[in-house]
Amino acid sequence: MGEVDDPPIRRLSTRLVYRNAWLAVHEDRIERQDGSEGIYSVVERPDFALVMATENDGFHLVDQYRYPVRGRYWEFPQGCFPDWGTGTQEELARAELAEETGLRAGALRHLGHLLAWHGASPQACDVFVATDLTPGPPDRESSEQDMRHRWVTRREFERMIRDGEIKDNSTVSAYGLYLLAERG
């Protein structure tokens, strides 16, 4: 499965509706297999990296106020290059971990590549596990000034998912990849 040679939806035209440093919205005029036409909105965002910093059978988490959902929730450190910047996903993972937690990873292992919101966006996420951690000061962006960082045991992490303290789908999906990798 994956990309298809003869997709059932064909783009007839596209127009840029909005763009800023973090996203772009396109409105595509499309044609379906039966010939009917429609509109499809596509949100483009740079791919992001998510880092599971683990030590002592636990994980380092961050939280910050998320304006669209009007709440704070714990999640794994994650982010994309600002202003549509470029670099490798490993470079991005290392930068996000250091920026948000102050931690530097001696070892970084790629766990997988996930689609973040494939019903509306081609944005993807690369999941990494960081080990051999060295503490340092965080270097957060102004949008992250309210961010908090804490370490939790694995048992506490799982309780936080069950109790709704962790609602970030990327964090929960990354943990699923982590569990599968543990099983070999």
Long-range contacts (C-beta under 8 A, 24 or more apart in sequence): 8-32, 8-33, 9-33, 9-40, 11-40, 12-37, 14-42, 17-41, 21-82, 21-83, 21-84, 22-46, 22-80, 22-82, 41-120, 42-120, 42-121, 42-122, 43-117, 43-120, 43-121, 43-123, 44-121, 44-122, 44-123, 45-80, 45-116, 45-121, 45-123, 46-80, 46-81, 46-84, 46-85, 46-123, 47-80, 47-89, 47-123, 47-124, 47-125, 47-126, 48-78, 48-79, 48-80, 48-92, 48-116, 48-123, 48-124, 48-125, 48-126, 48-170, 49-78, 49-79, 49-80, 49-89, 49-90, 49-92, 49-93, 49-96, 49-125, 49-126, 49-127, 49-128, 50-76, 50-77, 50-78, 50-93, 50-125, 50-126, 50-127, 50-128, 50-170, 50-171, 50-174, 51-76, 51-77, 51-78, 51-93, 51-96, 51-97, 51-105, 51-108, 51-128, 51-129, 51-130, 52-76, 52-111, 52-127, 52-128, 52-129, 52-130, 52-174, 52-175, 52-178, 53-77, 53-97, 53-101, 53-103, 53-105, 53-130, 53-131, 53-133, 54-129, 54-130, 54-131, 55-131, 55-133, 55-151, 56-151, 57-153, 57-154, 58-151, 58-152, 58-153, 58-154, 58-156, 58-157, 59-151, 59-152, 59-154, 59-157, 60-101, 60-103, 60-133, 60-149, 60-150, 60-151, 61-149, 61-150, 61-151, 61-152, 61-157, 61-166, 62-100, 62-101, 62-147, 62-148, 62-149, 63-147, 63-148, 64-144, 64-146, 64-147, 64-148, 65-146, 73-165, 73-166, 73-167, 73-168, 74-150, 74-152, 74-160, 74-165, 74-166, 74-168, 74-171, 75-166, 75-168, 75-170, 75-171, 76-168, 76-170, 76-171, 76-174, 77-101, 78-125, 78-170, 78-171, 82-141, 89-126, 89-128, 90-128, 92-126, 93-126, 93-128, 93-130, 97-130, 98-136, 98-138, 98-139, 99-138, 99-139, 99-140, 99-141, 99-144, 100-138, 100-140, 100-144, 100-147, 100-149, 101-138, 101-149, 102-135, 102-136, 102-137, 102-138, 102-139, 102-149, 103-130, 103-133, 103-134, 103-135, 103-136, 104-133, 104-134, 104-136, 105-130, 105-131, 105-132, 105-133, 106-131, 106-132, 106-133, 106-134, 107-131, 107-132, 111-174, 111-177, 111-178, 111-181, 112-177, 114-170, 114-173, 114-174, 114-177, 116-169, 116-170, 125-170, 125-174, 127-170, 127-173, 127-174, 127-177, 127-178, 129-178, 129-181
